[in-house]
Amino acid sequence: MYDYDLLVVGSANADLVIGVERRPAAGETVLGSDLVVHPGGKGANQAVAAGRLGARTALLARVGDDAHGRLLLDSQRAAGVDTAGVLVGGAPTGVALITVDPSGDNSIVVSPGANGRLTPEDVRSAGNLLAASRVVSAQLEIPLETVVEVVRNLAPGSRFVLNPSPPRALPAEVLAACDPLIVNEHEARVIVGTDLGDSPEDWASALLALGPRSVVITLGARGALVASAAGTARVPSVKVETVDTTGAGDAFTAALAWRLGLDEPLAEAAAYAARVGAAAVTRAGAQESFPTAEEVASP
């Protein structure tokens, strides 16, 4: 019996957000809105998204002993996330500088801060959390060697989900554990390192050849594609009016990971995740935009 539906191992950042009429070109200065600070970071976002959906969720992360760290811990607890695995100190809390244009598109620069101090030893020390978790999700805003250690300490029978963002080449050991590997087109190209071909189906074939048990490719307005040894399937997008895309991919990943832990087929889990991601883009911000299960419309 697992105590947690989902353990998220990853980053926790304070998102410093400014609205702009257009994002600046190189060497250009533009005026923006008042600065707003939101709790964010891919790991913390995923944990809050899962918690708000009703999943029994825990977070393994590191924050600074500062106001931003306290903001992040408060947000996790408000979503019902177990924060026993959140370590405090060692460096300032990570910060993401985000500009959002009127269409809802964003540009992000991340200062890792304490995220860069989440070590393999921290993972080994959290063995009880990994042993108690049905699904473990990670990203790459923490050191790659820490993600490798997560893979090496997975409990028998648990499932590993990876969104390799920001993307980089991945060791075979990590790729072989992914079920699924969740990428967009840019991330797929970085990981494969060669020509992907013309279609998402080609991209999926190239990724599966590297060893993941399954792959999910997010395609923005075109939905998503899921692929495994059993074949491929397209998942349609959900049409909504976009306000802010910040955190939508994290909401998608969290929802997908949770539903896979409930033994839903990959395509069904991805369709549910698409509805969660679509709901998130209709509101400003990251964590505060994530829906509850009741707010996710049925197909």
C-alpha positions in Angstrom: 0.0 0.0 0.0 1.4 3.4 -1.0 1.1 6.4 1.3 1.4 8.8 -1.7 -0.1 8.8 -5.2 2.7 11.1 -6.3 6.1 12.2 -5.1 7.5 15.2 -7.0 11.3 15.6 -6.8 12.2 18.9 -8.2 12.5 22.7 -8.1 10.7 25.3 -6.1 11.0 28.9 -7.2 9.5 32.3 -6.6 8.1 33.5 -9.9 8.7 37.3 -10.4 6.2 38.2 -13.1 5.9 41.4 -15.2 3.3 41.9 -17.9 4.7 43.5 -21.1 3.1 44.7 -24.4 5.9 42.9 -26.2 9.0 41.0 -25.1 12.2 43.0 -25.5 14.6 42.4 -28.3 18.4 42.1 -27.6 19.6 45.4 -26.1 16.1 46.8 -25.8 14.3 48.1 -22.7 10.5 48.0 -22.4 8.2 49.1 -19.7 6.0 46.6 -18.0 3.3 46.2 -15.3 3.9 46.2 -11.5 5.9 43.2 -10.3 3.9 40.3 -8.9 5.5 37.5 -6.9 3.9 34.0 -7.2 5.0 30.6 -5.9 6.4 28.5 -8.8 9.1 26.2 -10.0 8.4 23.1 -12.0 8.6 20.7 -9.1 6.5 22.8 -6.7 4.0 23.6 -9.5 3.5 19.9 -10.2 3.0 19.1 -6.5 0.4 21.8 -6.1 -1.4 20.8 -9.3 -1.6 17.2 -8.1 -2.7 18.2 -4.6 -5.4 20.4 -5.9 -6.8 17.6 -8.0 -7.0 15.4 -4.9 -3.9 13.3 -5.3 -2.0 12.3 -2.1 1.1 14.2 -2.9 4.6 14.9 -1.4 7.4 17.2 -2.5 11.1 16.6 -2.2 12.8 20.0 -2.9 15.1 22.6 -1.3 14.3 26.2 -0.6 16.1 29.1 1.1 15.5 30.2 4.7 13.9 33.4 3.4 10.5 35.0 2.5 10.4 33.3 -0.9 10.9 29.9 0.8 8.1 30.6 3.3 5.8 31.6 0.4 6.5 28.3 -1.3 5.9 26.2 1.8 2.7 28.0 2.5 1.4 27.3 -1.0 2.3 23.6 -0.8 0.5 23.2 2.5 -2.6 25.1 1.3 -2.9 22.5 -1.6 -2.6 19.6 0.9 0.9 18.6 -0.2 3.1 16.9 2.4 6.2 19.1 2.8 8.2 16.8 5.1 10.6 16.3 2.3 11.2 20.1 1.6 14.7 21.0 2.9 15.4 24.5 4.0 18.7 26.4 3.7 22.0 26.2 1.9 21.3 29.0 -0.6 18.6 31.5 -1.4 15.3 30.2 -2.8 15.4 29.9 -6.6 13.9 32.7 -8.6 12.2 32.8 -12.0 12.0 36.1 -13.9 9.0 35.9 -16.2 7.6 38.3 -18.8 4.1 37.7 -20.1 2.8 39.4 -23.3 -0.9 40.1 -24.1 -1.3 36.8 -25.9 -0.3 34.9 -22.8 3.0 33.7 -24.1 5.9 33.9 -21.7 9.7 34.1 -21.5 11.5 32.8 -18.4 15.0 33.1 -16.9 15.7 31.0 -13.9 18.2 31.5 -11.1 18.4 28.0 -9.5 19.5 29.1 -6.0 18.7 26.3 -3.5 17.4 24.0 -6.3 21.1 23.5 -7.3 21.8 22.3 -3.8 19.3 19.4 -3.9 21.9 16.6 -3.9 21.9 12.8 -4.5 22.5 12.5 -0.7 19.3 14.3 -0.1 17.5 11.7 -2.3 19.1 8.8 -0.4 18.1 10.4 2.9 14.5 10.5 1.6 14.3 6.8 0.9 11.1 6.5 3.0 9.3 9.0 0.7 10.3 7.1 -2.4 9.4 3.8 -0.9 5.9 5.2 -0.1 5.1 6.7 -3.5 3.2 5.0 -6.3 4.5 7.5 -9.0 7.6 9.7 -8.8 7.9 12.7 -11.1 11.0 14.8 -11.8 12.2 17.6 -14.0 15.7 19.1 -14.8 15.6 22.3 -12.8 17.6 20.4 -10.2 21.0 18.7 -10.9 21.0 15.8 -13.3 23.0 13.6 -10.9 20.1 14.1 -8.4 17.6 12.8 -11.0 19.9 9.8 -11.6 19.8 9.1 -7.9 16.0 9.2 -7.9 16.0 6.6 -10.6 18.4 4.4 -8.7 16.2 4.6 -5.5 12.8 4.0 -7.0 10.7 1.5 -5.1 9.9 -1.8 -6.8 6.7 -1.4 -8.8 6.6 2.4 -8.7 6.5 4.5 -11.9 8.9 7.2 -13.0 7.7 10.2 -15.0 10.2 12.8 -16.4 9.7 16.2 -18.0 13.2 17.0 -19.1 13.0 20.8 -18.9 15.2 22.6 -19.4 16.3 19.9 -21.9 19.7 18.3 -22.1 21.1 14.9 -23.2 20.1 12.2 -20.8 21.9 9.1 -19.7 20.6 5.7 -20.8 19.8 4.8 -17.2 17.4 7.7 -16.8 15.8 7.2 -20.3 15.1 3.5 -19.6 13.2 4.4 -16.4 10.9 6.9 -18.0 7.2 5.8 -18.3 6.5 8.3 -19.8 9.1 10.8 -21.0 7.1 14.0 -21.5 8.5 16.5 -24.0 7.6 19.3 -26.4 9.2 19.5 -29.8 12.2 21.6 -28.7 12.9 19.2 -25.8 12.6 16.2 -28.1 15.2 17.7 -30.5 17.7 18.3 -27.8 17.4 14.8 -26.3 17.5 13.0 -29.6 20.4 15.2 -30.9 19.8 14.4 -34.5 17.1 15.1 -37.1 13.7 14.0 -35.7 11.9 13.7 -39.0 8.8 15.5 -40.2 5.9 14.4 -37.9 5.3 13.9 -34.2 5.0 10.2 -34.9 8.6 10.3 -36.3 9.7 12.2 -33.2 8.1 9.6 -30.9 9.8 6.7 -32.8 13.2 8.5 -32.4 12.6 9.0 -28.7 11.4 5.4 -28.0 14.5 4.1 -29.7 16.5 5.7 -26.9 14.9 3.5 -24.3 11.9 5.1 -22.6 9.0 2.7 -21.9 6.5 5.4 -23.2 6.6 8.9 -24.6 4.2 11.9 -24.5 4.8 14.7 -26.9 2.9 17.9 -26.2 1.9 19.9 -29.3 0.4 23.1 -28.0 -2.8 23.9 -29.9 -2.6 20.6 -31.7 -3.0 18.6 -28.5 -0.5 15.7 -27.7 0.7 12.4 -29.0 1.3 9.4 -26.8 3.5 6.5 -27.9 4.7 3.2 -26.5 5.5 -0.3 -27.8 1.7 -0.8 -28.2 1.5 2.0 -30.8 0.7 5.8 -31.0 -2.4 7.9 -30.5 -3.3 11.5 -30.9 -4.9 13.4 -28.0 -6.9 16.4 -29.1 -6.5 19.8 -27.5 -9.1 21.6 -25.5 -10.2 24.9 -26.9 -10.2 27.7 -24.3 -9.4 31.4 -24.2 -5.7 31.7 -23.1 -4.8 34.2 -20.4 -1.4 33.0 -19.2 0.4 29.8 -20.2 2.8 29.9 -17.1 2.7 26.5 -15.4 0.3 24.9 -17.8 2.8 22.2 -18.8 3.4 21.4 -15.1 -0.3 21.0 -14.5 -0.5 18.7 -17.5 2.4 16.6 -16.2 1.1 16.3 -12.7 -2.4 15.3 -13.9 -0.9 12.7 -16.2 1.3 11.2 -13.6 -1.5 11.0 -11.1 -3.9 9.3 -13.5 -1.3 6.8 -14.6 -0.9 5.9 -11.0 -4.6 5.0 -11.0 -3.8 2.6 -13.8 -5.5 4.6 -16.5 -4.3 3.9 -20.1 -1.8 6.4 -21.4 -4.1 8.0 -23.9 -6.9 8.4 -21.4 -4.6 9.9 -18.8 -3.2 12.3 -21.4 -6.7 13.4 -22.4 -7.5 14.2 -18.7 -4.2 16.0 -18.4 -5.1 18.1 -21.5 -8.3 19.3 -19.8 -6.3 20.2 -16.6 -3.7 22.1 -18.6 -6.4 23.9 -20.6 -8.1 25.0 -17.4 -4.8 26.3 -16.1 -4.2 28.7 -19.0 -7.6 30.5 -18.5 -6.2 32.1 -15.3 -3.2 34.3 -14.5 -0.2 32.8 -12.7 1.1 29.3 -12.2 0.0 27.6 -9.0 -3.0 29.8 -8.4 -4.3 28.9 -11.8 -4.5 25.2 -11.2 -8.0 23.7 -11.1 -9.6 21.3 -8.6 -11.0 18.0 -9.9 -14.5 19.5 -9.7 -13.4 22.4 -12.0 -12.1 20.1 -14.7 -14.8 19.8 -17.3 -15.7 16.3 -18.6 -15.0 15.6 -22.2 
